[in-house]
């Protein structure tokens, strides 16, 4: 593959998730050789970092993906802001993906993976499947995940889920499906 995919991420938990997820989605991918995840300490840190990193990046074949939680913001204006920022810094081919509403929404979208990761088959019940049928609509999915799994921790939970999330339409989170589809499309261009 020519160039790497560089992920600019809002938080360390997304990095933990992607380090397990990406080699499963793209067999043979090795961290640092095929992809690099750069975690930030929140939205303001990410926003301040993007222009500097895009402008100063020394590897022209590398492609960028920006991933951050939506947190109930206006998706269209937020994505437009990031795309404008990327174009202004010479990286108009950057993929911008917003997680609705928080990373834990992706977990609620795949209750089978959540049940497997936490060795708790009772999570994947018809009642929960119905309750979380549209996980991207939940305002605070992190609160719901903690209700289901009181011992849940953001970092370790992300590592576990990176090894269990399913691809494609199995995950009911539309933002997860759009994320995966965008990556697949991008890697067809990169390879």
Secondary structure, DSSP 8 states (H G I E B T S, - for coil): --S-EEEEESSHHHHHHHHHHHHHHSTT--BTTTEEEEE-SSHHHHHHHHHHHHHH---TT-EEEEEEE-TTS-HHHHHHHHHHHHHHTT-TT-EEEEESS-THHHHHT-HHHHHHHTT-GGGS-HHHHHHTTTGGG-TTHHHHHHHH-TT--HHHHHHHHHTT---GGGS--HHHHHHHHHHHHHHHHH-
